[in-house]
Amino acid sequence: MEIWKAAVLGAVQGLTEFLPVSSSGHLLLFERLLGADTGGADMFLGIMLHAGTLAAVLFVYAPQIFRLLTQDQKKLWLLVLATVPAALAGVFLGDVTDRIFFGGEWLWAAFALTGALLLYADGRRTYVLRPLNVKSALTVGVAQAFAIVPGLSRSGTTLAAGIAAGMGKEDAADFSFLLSIPIIAGAIAAELWKTLKNPLYVAAISWQSLAVGTVCAAVFGFFSVRWMLRLVKGRRLYGFSVYLFLLAAVLLVLKIVA
């Protein structure tokens, strides 16, 4: 795969990872639009570009992570608890999801579902906010497990789940972004292990392309996470719903006429 294509895909990954529009769905879509040859290693490419966005969220959330490790042990254990559902889904359903959904034919439905979840999150008014607890952590964790489906936004799904559990939008967004750290790190480790066992798995993607793509994902991811935090404070999420509904409609029409 050409380096410039890897740079574009890295930028797409970085921009869409923390915005509630599904980075995996957009990455799959742009791979098709660019004609990027991954040699069947779509999952590996996506996970490696996630390493860039992992670096971005670690940088932005470094002070909070330090407080978690040194002061807020309760929240740290709730993060661990919320990580379990997605970790189990990745281990037992990852390959099945890859076979069923990474062809892209169901992207329109997943985008539309994400748009509906964002409308819910933007319109819900919680008058009595509940602090983070075991129930809300598990609710967000289960929602994150469903987001292994391309087109179903991880940040949008977990944000909506947190709000449904009674959390405020800012608290739900913070928990969602912190929750991405162990999941992304675990997925990276799993894909690297696969690569070590079978180097031919990624033969179509050079390490130079991966490096450029990862750097682009980190840079654009940094701006994306900061932008999303400002949007949550301003309660402006409906625009993403409109975008996702329009994108879903276009993809569905193209699917029908193809």
Backbone as CSV, one residue per row, in Angstrom:
resi,resn,N_x,N_y,N_z,CA_x,CA_y,CA_z,C_x,C_y,C_z
1,MET,0.851,-1.194,0.000,0.000,0.000,0.000,0.883,1.239,0.000
2,GLU,0.528,2.211,-0.850,1.315,3.430,-0.973,1.299,4.240,0.320
3,ILE,2.409,4.957,0.554,2.539,5.724,1.789,1.493,6.829,1.867
4,TRP,1.185,7.484,0.735,0.217,8.584,0.791,-1.180,8.070,1.172
5,LYS,-1.505,6.874,0.743,-2.789,6.295,1.124,-2.818,5.990,2.622
6,ALA,-1.690,5.511,3.145,-1.605,5.258,4.583,-1.765,6.559,5.367
7,ALA,-1.205,7.658,4.830,-1.331,8.959,5.497,-2.787,9.410,5.524
8,VAL,-3.487,9.235,4.418,-4.907,9.611,4.364,-5.714,8.766,5.345
9,LEU,-5.467,7.469,5.351,-6.200,6.589,6.262,-5.886,6.912,7.724
10,GLY,-4.639,7.284,8.005,-4.279,7.672,9.362,-5.016,8.936,9.789
11,ALA,-5.118,9.901,8.865,-5.857,11.131,9.165,-7.332,10.836,9.410
12,VAL,-7.900,9.955,8.591,-9.302,9.563,8.769,-9.496,8.896,10.121
13,GLN,-8.592,7.978,10.458,-8.667,7.288,11.745,-8.588,8.283,12.902
14,GLY,-7.635,9.190,12.838,-7.459,10.156,13.914,-8.659,11.066,14.085
15,LEU,-9.210,11.546,12.986,-10.350,12.455,13.058,-11.603,11.773,13.579
16,THR,-11.795,10.523,13.203,-13.074,9.869,13.499,-13.058,8.973,14.735
17,GLU,-11.884,8.746,15.325,-11.819,7.847,16.482,-12.606,8.390,17.675
18,PHE,-12.486,9.685,17.939,-13.124,10.244,19.121,-14.402,11.005,18.795
19,LEU,-14.602,11.336,17.527,-15.886,11.876,17.118,-16.859,10.706,16.994
20,PRO,-18.127,10.911,17.283,-19.072,9.775,17.341,-19.602,9.366,15.968
21,VAL,-18.675,9.018,15.054,-19.089,8.668,13.694,-18.520,7.325,13.235
22,SER,-17.793,6.638,14.090,-17.202,5.323,13.822,-15.937,5.402,12.969
23,SER,-14.808,5.283,13.628,-13.535,5.288,12.904,-13.391,4.030,12.051
24,SER,-13.820,2.876,12.580,-13.668,1.631,11.820,-14.518,1.659,10.551
25,GLY,-15.730,2.228,10.665,-16.591,2.334,9.497,-16.016,3.256,8.446
26,HIS,-15.512,4.402,8.868,-14.923,5.355,7.915,-13.620,4.828,7.327
27,LEU,-12.856,4.113,8.150,-11.615,3.538,7.641,-11.910,2.511,6.552
28,LEU,-12.898,1.670,6.794,-13.301,0.677,5.803,-13.803,1.356,4.536
29,LEU,-14.585,2.414,4.703,-15.128,3.144,3.561,-14.014,3.775,2.736
30,PHE,-13.049,4.412,3.400,-11.965,5.079,2.672,-10.993,4.079,2.057
31,GLU,-10.842,2.920,2.665,-10.023,1.884,2.031,-10.599,1.515,0.673
32,ARG,-11.937,1.408,0.624,-12.596,1.064,-0.640,-12.487,2.218,-1.644
33,LEU,-12.683,3.446,-1.172,-12.632,4.606,-2.057,-11.238,4.810,-2.643
34,LEU,-10.206,4.577,-1.824,-8.829,4.776,-2.275,-8.282,3.572,-3.029
35,GLY,-8.987,2.444,-2.932,-8.476,1.220,-3.532,-7.210,0.743,-2.842
36,ALA,-7.142,0.929,-1.510,-5.957,0.544,-0.742,-5.863,-0.974,-0.651
37,ASP,-4.736,-1.507,-1.060,-4.526,-2.953,-1.032,-3.930,-3.355,0.315
38,THR,-4.744,-3.959,1.162,-4.262,-4.407,2.476,-3.956,-5.896,2.489
39,GLY,-4.181,-6.560,1.379,-3.899,-7.985,1.317,-4.684,-8.798,2.324
40,GLY,-5.883,-8.324,2.657,-6.709,-9.024,3.634,-6.417,-8.664,5.077
41,ALA,-5.509,-7.720,5.290,-5.131,-7.347,6.663,-5.839,-6.066,7.097
42,ASP,-7.126,-5.948,6.765,-7.887,-4.750,7.146,-7.884,-4.556,8.658
43,MET,-8.111,-5.638,9.381,-8.159,-5.553,10.838,-6.825,-5.103,11.400
44,PHE,-5.722,-5.663,10.879,-4.395,-5.295,11.355,-4.122,-3.812,11.105
45,LEU,-4.445,-3.334,9.911,-4.220,-1.929,9.592,-4.994,-1.031,10.550
46,GLY,-6.262,-1.352,10.745,-7.087,-0.534,11.637,-6.546,-0.505,13.053
47,ILE,-6.122,-1.657,13.555,-5.608,-1.725,14.922,-4.303,-0.942,15.056
48,MET,-3.444,-1.039,14.063,-2.175,-0.312,14.137,-2.382,1.201,14.060
49,LEU,-3.334,1.642,13.261,-3.634,3.075,13.224,-4.245,3.529,14.553
50,HIS,-4.926,2.601,15.230,-5.438,2.903,16.564,-4.308,3.216,17.542
51,ALA,-3.113,2.696,17.267,-1.976,2.993,18.146,-1.701,4.498,18.163
52,GLY,-1.907,5.138,17.018,-1.722,6.585,16.968,-2.738,7.312,17.821
53,THR,-3.998,6.896,17.734,-5.023,7.556,18.537,-4.860,7.220,20.017
54,LEU,-4.292,6.049,20.307,-3.992,5.716,21.698,-2.968,6.707,22.262
55,ALA,-1.951,7.017,21.481,-0.953,7.991,21.919,-1.600,9.348,22.177
56,ALA,-2.567,9.728,21.319,-3.237,11.019,21.466,-4.031,11.091,22.760
57,VAL,-4.824,10.053,23.048,-5.656,10.092,24.258,-4.790,9.973,25.519
58,LEU,-3.690,9.250,25.441,-2.774,9.177,26.578,-2.181,10.546,26.879
59,PHE,-1.864,11.294,25.843,-1.291,12.629,26.022,-2.313,13.580,26.639
60,VAL,-3.534,13.587,26.101,-4.566,14.497,26.587,-4.987,14.155,28.015
61,TYR,-5.079,12.856,28.297,-5.602,12.419,29.586,-4.517,12.048,30.592
62,ALA,-3.282,12.399,30.322,-2.180,12.050,31.229,-2.429,12.487,32.677
63,PRO,-2.896,13.716,32.939,-3.150,14.111,34.338,-4.220,13.251,35.001
64,GLN,-5.306,12.957,34.262,-6.361,12.129,34.836,-5.883,10.696,35.092
65,ILE,-5.079,10.179,34.171,-4.555,8.821,34.344,-3.676,8.752,35.588
66,PHE,-2.881,9.794,35.799,-2.032,9.834,36.990,-2.876,9.838,38.259
67,ARG,-3.975,10.621,38.263,-4.853,10.653,39.434,-5.523,9.297,39.660
68,LEU,-5.898,8.641,38.565,-6.508,7.315,38.692,-5.553,6.333,39.375
69,LEU,-4.312,6.363,38.965,-3.340,5.400,39.470,-2.905,5.707,40.897
70,THR,-3.005,6.966,41.293,-2.480,7.350,42.606,-3.556,7.686,43.638
71,GLN,-4.753,8.089,43.166,-5.754,8.579,44.114,-7.126,7.919,43.975
72,ASP,-7.585,7.756,42.738,-8.972,7.311,42.523,-9.009,5.831,42.153
73,GLN,-8.743,4.976,43.131,-8.696,3.542,42.872,-10.075,2.975,42.499
74,LYS,-11.128,3.555,43.051,-12.470,3.065,42.748,-12.782,3.216,41.260
75,LYS,-12.506,4.391,40.715,-12.772,4.609,39.291,-11.878,3.720,38.438
76,LEU,-10.666,3.505,38.888,-9.753,2.631,38.150,-10.320,1.222,38.046
77,TRP,-10.849,0.682,39.150,-11.417,-0.665,39.122,-12.704,-0.716,38.302
78,LEU,-13.463,0.377,38.285,-14.662,0.426,37.444,-14.280,0.423,35.966
79,LEU,-13.178,1.062,35.629,-12.676,1.014,34.250,-12.276,-0.411,33.874
80,VAL,-11.614,-1.086,34.792,-11.232,-2.481,34.542,-12.480,-3.335,34.331
81,LEU,-13.479,-3.136,35.183,-14.730,-3.888,35.067,-15.412,-3.621,33.729
82,ALA,-15.460,-2.361,33.319,-16.122,-1.998,32.068,-15.371,-2.508,30.847
83,THR,-14.104,-2.810,31.005,-13.293,-3.309,29.887,-13.610,-4.765,29.568
84,VAL,-14.088,-5.508,30.553,-14.281,-6.956,30.404,-15.216,-7.333,29.256
85,PRO,-16.427,-6.715,29.119,-17.322,-7.143,28.032,-16.704,-6.994,26.645
86,ALA,-16.053,-5.861,26.392,-15.457,-5.652,25.073,-14.276,-6.591,24.847
87,ALA,-13.517,-6.864,25.909,-12.390,-7.789,25.780,-12.885,-9.184,25.412
88,LEU,-13.951,-9.626,26.054,-14.525,-10.939,25.747,-15.080,-10.969,24.322
89,ALA,-15.744,-9.868,23.922,-16.281,-9.804,22.558,-15.164,-9.859,21.530
90,GLY,-14.065,-9.165,21.817,-12.939,-9.174,20.889,-12.320,-10.553,20.745
91,VAL,-12.197,-11.267,21.858,-11.574,-12.588,21.845,-12.456,-13.625,21.155
92,PHE,-13.751,-13.621,21.491,-14.631,-14.687,21.011,-15.414,-14.331,19.742
93,LEU,-15.572,-13.044,19.461,-16.382,-12.645,18.313,-15.612,-11.841,17.269
94,GLY,-14.355,-11.534,17.560,-13.577,-10.683,16.656,-13.471,-11.235,15.245
95,ASP,-13.096,-12.508,15.120,-12.935,-13.114,13.793,-14.274,-13.231,13.070
96,VAL,-15.330,-13.558,13.809,-16.659,-13.664,13.204,-17.118,-12.304,12.687
97,THR,-16.913,-11.272,13.502,-17.280,-9.911,13.091,-16.502,-9.494,11.863
98,ASP,-15.236,-9.839,11.829,-14.392,-9.516,10.676,-14.958,-10.133,9.398
99,ARG,-15.363,-11.402,9.475,-15.883,-12.085,8.285,-17.226,-11.517,7.829
100,ILE,-18.085,-11.173,8.781,-19.442,-10.744,8.436,-19.509,-9.280,8.019
101,PHE,-18.815,-8.415,8.760,-19.046,-6.981,8.598,-17.957,-6.224,7.838
102,PHE,-16.754,-6.802,7.720,-15.695,-6.036,7.088,-15.773,-6.032,5.567
103,GLY,-16.817,-6.623,5.004,-17.061,-6.451,3.579,-17.685,-5.105,3.270
104,GLY,-18.281,-4.489,4.272,-18.835,-3.145,4.116,-20.294,-3.086,3.743
105,GLU,-20.964,-4.227,3.510,-22.342,-4.176,3.027,-23.335,-3.738,4.092
106,TRP,-22.950,-3.807,5.360,-23.857,-3.393,6.424,-23.457,-2.065,7.067
107,LEU,-22.543,-1.354,6.442,-22.108,-0.071,6.991,-23.266,0.908,7.126
108,TRP,-24.145,0.927,6.125,-25.248,1.895,6.147,-26.118,1.708,7.387
109,ALA,-26.382,0.453,7.756,-27.239,0.181,8.912,-26.550,0.591,10.210
110,ALA,-25.256,0.317,10.320,-24.520,0.664,11.532,-24.394,2.181,11.675
111,PHE,-24.155,2.875,10.564,-24.102,4.341,10.603,-25.454,4.914,11.050
112,ALA,-26.536,4.374,10.506,-27.876,4.858,10.866,-28.167,4.612,12.340
113,LEU,-27.764,3.452,12.857,-27.984,3.142,14.268,-27.182,4.101,15.157
114,THR,-25.960,4.393,14.754,-25.158,5.358,15.509,-25.826,6.721,15.525
115,GLY,-26.362,7.148,14.380,-27.067,8.417,14.316,-28.253,8.461,15.265
116,ALA,-28.990,7.355,15.350,-30.141,7.288,16.250,-29.699,7.365,17.716
117,LEU,-28.597,6.696,18.047,-28.083,6.749,19.412,-27.646,8.161,19.796
118,LEU,-27.062,8.875,18.844,-26.628,10.249,19.114,-27.812,11.178,19.315
119,LEU,-28.879,10.970,18.550,-30.092,11.763,18.763,-30.623,11.556,20.171
120,TYR,-30.588,10.313,20.602,-31.032,9.996,21.965,-30.149,10.706,22.992
121,ALA,-28.829,10.592,22.800,-27.898,11.196,23.757,-28.033,12.709,23.794
122,ASP,-28.263,13.317,22.636,-28.363,14.773,22.564,-29.675,15.275,23.157
123,GLY,-30.721,14.470,23.056,-32.034,14.925,23.502,-32.402,14.539,24.916
124,ARG,-31.688,13.579,25.503,-32.051,13.115,26.842,-31.716,14.174,27.887
125,ARG,-32.629,14.406,28.786,-32.411,15.339,29.887,-32.461,14.563,31.203
126,THR,-31.331,14.478,31.861,-31.256,13.786,33.139,-31.209,14.831,34.248
127,TYR,-32.250,14.912,35.037,-32.340,15.949,36.062,-31.636,15.553,37.352
128,VAL,-31.501,14.252,37.592,-30.765,13.774,38.762,-29.591,12.935,38.257
129,LEU,-28.412,13.520,38.222,-27.240,12.819,37.715,-26.723,11.842,38.758
130,ARG,-26.383,10.645,38.297,-25.881,9.618,39.200,-24.367,9.495,39.043
131,PRO,-23.672,9.301,40.134,-22.224,9.098,40.038,-21.911,7.757,39.386
132,LEU,-20.719,7.643,38.872,-20.280,6.395,38.264,-20.314,5.277,39.300
133,ASN,-20.951,4.157,38.941,-21.012,3.008,39.838,-20.882,1.727,39.015
134,VAL,-21.024,0.592,39.667,-20.855,-0.696,38.985,-21.858,-0.846,37.846
135,LYS,-23.111,-0.477,38.094,-24.151,-0.626,37.079,-23.859,0.219,35.847
136,SER,-23.534,1.493,36.044,-23.280,2.362,34.890,-21.997,1.953,34.170
137,ALA,-20.980,1.515,34.920,-19.736,1.068,34.287,-19.979,-0.149,33.406
138,LEU,-20.770,-1.112,33.898,-21.080,-2.296,33.102,-21.947,-1.952,31.895
139,THR,-22.870,-0.999,32.059,-23.712,-0.566,30.942,-22.860,-0.011,29.817
140,VAL,-21.918,0.853,30.179,-21.012,1.430,29.171,-20.115,0.346,28.582
141,GLY,-19.657,-0.586,29.420,-18.789,-1.657,28.941,-19.474,-2.573,27.943
142,VAL,-20.733,-2.914,28.207,-21.497,-3.756,27.271,-21.721,-3.011,25.956
143,ALA,-22.015,-1.713,26.053,-22.197,-0.910,24.837,-20.926,-0.897,24.005
144,GLN,-19.781,-0.802,24.677,-18.513,-0.808,23.950,-18.286,-2.143,23.242
145,ALA,-18.770,-3.219,23.826,-18.620,-4.537,23.196,-19.343,-4.582,21.847
146,PHE,-20.515,-3.961,21.755,-21.254,-3.937,20.495,-20.530,-3.132,19.424
147,ALA,-19.693,-2.215,19.859,-19.026,-1.315,18.911,-17.888,-1.976,18.151
148,ILE,-17.706,-3.296,18.297,-16.730,-3.965,17.439,-17.256,-4.063,16.002
149,VAL,-18.539,-3.789,15.819,-19.127,-3.793,14.482,-18.742,-2.505,13.763
150,PRO,-18.101,-2.575,12.587,-17.734,-1.369,11.852,-18.961,-0.518,11.524
151,GLY,-18.843,0.779,11.755,-19.952,1.695,11.503,-20.712,2.040,12.761
152,LEU,-20.592,1.208,13.794,-21.227,1.496,15.076,-20.170,2.169,15.953
153,SER,-20.305,3.467,16.129,-19.275,4.258,16.793,-19.060,3.837,18.239
154,ARG,-17.804,3.607,18.599,-17.485,3.267,19.982,-17.780,4.447,20.904
155,SER,-17.288,5.638,20.534,-17.507,6.797,21.397,-18.985,7.169,21.463
156,GLY,-19.686,7.095,20.327,-21.114,7.415,20.329,-21.937,6.420,21.117
157,THR,-21.613,5.142,20.975,-22.350,4.092,21.682,-22.129,4.171,23.184
158,THR,-20.879,4.339,23.599,-20.586,4.401,25.031,-21.104,5.699,25.646
159,LEU,-21.071,6.787,24.880,-21.614,8.053,25.380,-23.113,7.924,25.634
160,ALA,-23.833,7.360,24.670,-25.277,7.170,24.822,-25.582,6.235,25.990
161,ALA,-24.775,5.179,26.156,-24.997,4.233,27.252,-24.763,4.905,28.604
162,GLY,-23.720,5.721,28.691,-23.442,6.415,29.935,-24.556,7.375,30.313
163,ILE,-25.088,8.085,29.323,-26.188,9.014,29.571,-27.437,8.247,29.979
164,ALA,-27.688,7.113,29.313,-28.839,6.273,29.679,-28.734,5.768,31.114
165,ALA,-27.508,5.576,31.588,-27.289,5.093,32.955,-27.340,6.216,33.977
166,GLY,-27.589,7.454,33.520,-27.748,8.572,34.444,-26.542,9.467,34.597
167,MET,-25.479,9.225,33.815,-24.293,10.061,33.902,-24.488,11.351,33.117
168,GLY,-23.785,12.406,33.513,-23.776,13.636,32.735,-22.970,13.442,31.464
169,LYS,-23.200,14.285,30.464,-22.521,14.110,29.178,-21.006,14.205,29.310
170,GLU,-20.520,15.168,30.086,-19.076,15.325,30.223,-18.459,14.129,30.938
171,ASP,-19.108,13.653,32.001,-18.601,12.484,32.728,-18.628,11.240,31.840
172,ALA,-19.708,11.093,31.059,-19.820,9.942,30.163,-18.740,9.982,29.088
173,ALA,-18.459,11.189,28.563,-17.415,11.323,27.544,-16.045,11.010,28.121
174,ASP,-15.760,11.524,29.327,-14.475,11.241,29.968,-14.295,9.742,30.198
175,PHE,-15.329,9.093,30.703,-15.243,7.658,30.962,-15.064,6.881,29.660
176,SER,-15.756,7.318,28.621,-15.644,6.671,27.317,-14.220,6.753,26.775
177,PHE,-13.607,7.932,26.862,-12.261,8.098,26.325,-11.234,7.324,27.155
178,LEU,-11.400,7.350,28.473,-10.496,6.568,29.320,-10.649,5.069,29.046
179,LEU,-11.882,4.648,28.780,-12.159,3.242,28.522,-11.539,2.765,27.214
180,SER,-11.278,3.703,26.296,-10.667,3.309,25.025,-9.224,2.857,25.205
181,ILE,-8.570,3.304,26.269,-7.140,3.034,26.443,-6.842,1.540,26.599
182,PRO,-7.437,0.828,27.566,-7.110,-0.604,27.687,-7.590,-1.435,26.507
183,ILE,-8.724,-1.049,25.909,-9.245,-1.806,24.772,-8.315,-1.692,23.570
184,ILE,-7.888,-0.476,23.257,-6.984,-0.281,22.123,-5.651,-0.969,22.387
185,ALA,-5.137,-0.823,23.606,-3.855,-1.444,23.943,-3.930,-2.964,23.823
186,GLY,-5.024,-3.538,24.287,-5.185,-4.987,24.181,-5.297,-5.457,22.748
187,ALA,-6.040,-4.698,21.923,-6.202,-5.070,20.512,-4.868,-4.986,19.771
188,ILE,-4.073,-3.974,20.094,-2.751,-3.837,19.471,-1.877,-5.040,19.821
189,ALA,-1.876,-5.424,21.092,-1.063,-6.571,21.523,-1.493,-7.849,20.813
190,ALA,-2.812,-8.039,20.666,-3.318,-9.246,20.014,-2.920,-9.291,18.538
191,GLU,-3.028,-8.158,17.852,-2.677,-8.134,16.433,-1.177,-8.301,16.219
192,LEU,-0.367,-7.727,17.101,1.082,-7.906,16.987,1.464,-9.366,17.204
193,TRP,0.759,-10.045,18.102,1.026,-11.462,18.344,0.709,-12.289,17.103
194,LYS,-0.423,-11.964,16.444,-0.775,-12.648,15.202,0.301,-12.438,14.145
195,THR,0.814,-11.211,14.069,1.819,-10.879,13.062,3.123,-11.621,13.314
196,LEU,3.518,-11.729,14.568,4.746,-12.451,14.903,4.635,-13.926,14.529
197,LYS,3.442,-14.485,14.671,3.247,-15.902,14.337,3.146,-16.117,12.830
198,ASN,2.662,-15.089,12.105,2.491,-15.238,10.662,2.798,-13.915,9.961
199,PRO,4.076,-13.620,9.689,4.462,-12.352,9.061,3.794,-12.111,7.708
200,LEU,3.433,-13.168,6.989,2.789,-12.999,5.683,1.400,-12.370,5.807
201,TYR,0.872,-12.381,7.019,-0.447,-11.808,7.294,-0.512,-10.338,6.898
202,VAL,0.633,-9.650,6.975,0.654,-8.207,6.691,1.613,-7.876,5.552
203,ALA,1.817,-8.822,4.662,2.801,-8.625,3.600,2.476,-7.454,2.687
204,ALA,1.181,-7.113,2.525,0.791,-6.046,1.605,0.958,-4.651,2.197
205,ILE,1.304,-4.563,3.481,1.430,-3.258,4.138,2.858,-3.111,4.655
206,SER,3.574,-2.131,4.123,4.957,-1.917,4.553,4.981,-1.236,5.914
207,TRP,6.091,-1.428,6.625,6.225,-0.787,7.923,6.364,0.724,7.774
208,GLN,6.885,1.176,6.622,6.972,2.614,6.375,5.573,3.231,6.289
209,SER,4.691,2.547,5.575,3.315,3.028,5.460,2.622,3.033,6.821
210,LEU,2.842,1.978,7.592,2.245,1.910,8.926,2.741,3.043,9.813
211,ALA,4.034,3.347,9.722,4.606,4.404,10.558,3.999,5.761,10.209
212,VAL,3.905,6.058,8.912,3.326,7.340,8.478,1.862,7.418,8.889
213,GLY,1.124,6.336,8.669,-0.290,6.321,9.027,-0.500,6.510,10.520
214,THR,0.343,5.874,11.330,0.208,5.972,12.780,0.491,7.389,13.269
215,VAL,1.507,8.027,12.713,1.819,9.411,13.098,0.657,10.338,12.732
216,CYS,0.107,10.171,11.543,-1.033,10.993,11.127,-2.230,10.762,12.051
217,ALA,-2.461,9.506,12.423,-3.565,9.196,13.333,-3.369,9.866,14.686
218,ALA,-2.131,9.917,15.176,-1.845,10.538,16.466,-2.094,12.040,16.420
219,VAL,-1.616,12.688,15.378,-1.764,14.142,15.261,-3.232,14.536,15.132
220,PHE,-3.933,13.899,14.218,-5.342,14.236,14.016,-6.190,13.773,15.199
221,GLY,-5.787,12.693,15.851,-6.513,12.213,17.016,-6.434,13.190,18.171
222,PHE,-5.304,13.845,18.333,-5.142,14.838,19.402,-6.169,15.959,19.254
223,PHE,-6.298,16.483,18.041,-7.271,17.556,17.821,-8.702,17.041,17.917
224,SER,-8.911,15.784,17.512,-10.246,15.214,17.533,-10.777,15.059,18.958
225,VAL,-9.958,14.546,19.867,-10.426,14.331,21.230,-10.707,15.656,21.927
226,ARG,-9.893,16.663,21.669,-10.118,17.973,22.291,-11.383,18.626,21.733
227,TRP,-11.595,18.453,20.438,-12.797,19.009,19.809,-14.052,18.333,20.360
228,MET,-14.009,17.036,20.504,-15.163,16.301,21.002,-15.512,16.723,22.424
229,LEU,-14.515,16.952,23.256,-14.781,17.385,24.622,-15.466,18.750,24.650
230,ARG,-15.082,19.631,23.739,-15.754,20.938,23.648,-17.184,20.784,23.145
231,LEU,-17.392,19.892,22.196,-18.735,19.675,21.662,-19.675,19.129,22.730
232,VAL,-19.176,18.225,23.562,-20.010,17.654,24.618,-20.433,18.745,25.598
233,LYS,-19.523,19.639,25.938,-19.857,20.738,26.846,-20.917,21.643,26.241
234,GLY,-20.844,21.828,24.917,-21.807,22.696,24.245,-23.085,21.994,23.834
235,ARG,-23.194,20.680,24.117,-24.391,19.896,23.806,-24.729,19.965,22.309
236,ARG,-23.730,19.887,21.462,-23.974,19.956,20.028,-23.555,18.639,19.379
237,LEU,-24.457,17.675,19.366,-24.164,16.381,18.765,-25.100,16.041,17.613
238,TYR,-26.205,16.782,17.497,-27.197,16.422,16.485,-26.643,16.525,15.070
239,GLY,-25.655,17.392,14.860,-25.056,17.518,13.529,-24.432,16.223,13.055
240,PHE,-23.861,15.471,13.985,-23.281,14.175,13.631,-24.370,13.188,13.240
241,SER,-25.532,13.278,13.901,-26.655,12.406,13.538,-27.094,12.675,12.109
242,VAL,-27.221,13.952,11.758,-27.626,14.316,10.398,-26.621,13.773,9.387
243,TYR,-25.342,13.963,9.672,-24.295,13.471,8.780,-24.382,11.952,8.595
244,LEU,-24.551,11.226,9.709,-24.592,9.762,9.638,-25.838,9.257,8.917
245,PHE,-26.979,9.926,9.116,-28.195,9.530,8.402,-28.030,9.745,6.900
246,LEU,-27.436,10.864,6.518,-27.206,11.140,5.093,-26.227,10.125,4.503
247,LEU,-25.151,9.843,5.237,-24.168,8.870,4.764,-24.796,7.494,4.625
248,ALA,-25.603,7.101,5.602,-26.289,5.804,5.545,-27.214,5.729,4.343
249,ALA,-27.937,6.833,4.069,-28.861,6.852,2.932,-28.110,6.697,1.612
250,VAL,-26.981,7.403,1.491,-26.178,7.307,0.261,-25.672,5.880,0.063
251,LEU,-25.143,5.287,1.121,-24.608,3.923,1.026,-25.711,2.916,0.715
252,LEU,-26.905,3.122,1.279,-28.009,2.205,1.009,-28.462,2.316,-0.447
253,VAL,-28.538,3.534,-0.963,-28.941,3.738,-2.366,-27.904,3.080,-3.294
254,LEU,-26.621,3.299,-2.986,-25.565,2.701,-3.812,-25.624,1.178,-3.753
255,LYS,-25.990,0.636,-2.587,-26.104,-0.813,-2.428,-27.257,-1.349,-3.265
256,ILE,-28.358,-0.590,-3.312,-29.546,-1.040,-4.047,-29.343,-1.002,-5.560
257,VAL,-28.687,0.090,-6.031,-28.529,0.272,-7.480,-27.318,-0.487,-8.020
258,ALA,-26.428,-0.930,-7.117,-25.211,-1.613,-7.588,-25.543,-2.963,-8.227
